[in-house]
Amino acid sequence: MRSFYENTLALIKESAETMKLNQEIVEILSSPKKIVEVNFQIKMDDGSFKTFKGFRVQHNDAAGPFKGGIRYFPEVNMDEVKALATLMTFKCACVNIPLGGGKGGVIVDPKKLSNGELERLSRAYINSISEFIGPDKDVPAPDVYTTPQIMAWMADEYSKYKQQNEPGIVTGKPVDVGGSLGRGEATAQGGVYVLEEYLKLNNLDIKNLRFVIQGFGNAGANAAKILFNAGAKKIIAISDSKGGILVENGIDIEKAMKIKTDSGTVINYGEGKVITNDELLTLECDILILSALENQITENNANNVKAKTILELANGPITWEADKILNDKKIDVIPDILANAGGVTVSYFEMVQNKMNYYWSAEEVQTKLSPIMKNNFKVISENAKKYNTYLRLAAFITALQRLENKINFKIYS
Ligand code: GLU
């Protein structure tokens, strides 16, 4: 199996070949501009000191400051962060916002830290990369297991370092300290806007469709809630890291959210059948939403996938090999770099609001987000037709067309 980063490079190469892109552009986008690895210490609650390793990868800034989340996860590694940073460059280009791509990670299981330890870790990490980041340079954000509270600590720490208020150093902050309304649900909401456009194009009604959702974190749980409120009453299965549940008549999402908050996992839902994550991925359904981690559908289980359409709210949930299998099976995949770009788009809105120090209403955010998601889905669908290819490649081609223009201006003028 190729690594996540190799997968991403293979996608760039394939899309560049399809559109006959200049090789120099491919080369520029095939390696990150800068890679930072840091080791830092924090004091644990028992008085001992512990060393943690963190990364920040700055992939490309032709379109604007490097932009992308920070992931706290025990298995984070450089290959993964490089892949995620590269995907961010393509994601921002896919929705045509003036930002580049970056990503960070810390090797840690945040569930094993106390709140105080989590705060010290977050402050220490941002401190150790502070010379490399900045509101016009590189702007981190939440990702897997990083929260608005963590962003607030990071913004506060960076502001101390700069001796001035710097809310624009990170996005995804709580609204009280310079966050944008709508940022919390933005990844899910953006995905739903794209899905609505896809359903319209295919004459499908959300109310009649069977949904399966993998992952019940920020993206998955919010997607479930938004879809449920939009009339999707047949969300038949959901899961989190502990496992999943299958309820043929449809899950009451409000109830599932409460159970997740109270007990830590959706498997305590109490009705239907408890299933494994592997079983969930191969359930018969119309729309499968992947909102957990990368490499979930691989060559080992792709043949058993029975969904008609897949929406990727996670980054890289389908491997290169699996993508080809799904494509042969005529399963439409709405790719990550478009489907989950609502998050970074509202992060961009947050940066704009921080710069103006003037804040928008929730309606204003939605009024701006919806056309960005829907129009870019149309552009990508048209490119899929033009190049006679599938949506993921068309999304990469669309991003490459935009990046090529920006890179040419910077390099050759
Ligand atoms: N972590 C999110 C992503 O993968 C958001 C990034 C951001 O807002 O900068 O798209």
Residues whose N, C-alpha, C, O or C-beta is under 5 A from the ligand:
A	BS01	LIG	K67 G68 G69 V139 A141 P142 D143 N340 G343 V344 S347
